[in-house]
Amino acid sequence: MIVEVSDTTLDYDRDVKLSLYARHGIPEVWLCDVQAGELAVFREPIDGQYRRMHKPTTSKTVAPLWVPVVRVAVADVLA
């Protein structure tokens, strides 16, 4: 799992690094957009792309794939 916190590098993180992570089989990437106050969760890397992307709202929680019993508040990730 990789967590990218992007303030001024969002385009690079999303357009360059995300495909690199997918090509290397990283199963899950959380991309935090500081400017927009959004979290995007990418899963299921196939052929250099992530098949699944989910943007939970700040009132929700998210569980990492590697420890699904742990729930993380999206608002806390973006704080």
Secondary structure, 3 states (H helix, E strand, C coil): CEEEEECCCHHHHHHHHHHHHHHCCCCEEEEEECCCCEEEEEEEEECCEEEEEECCCCCCEECCCCCCCCCEEHHHHHC
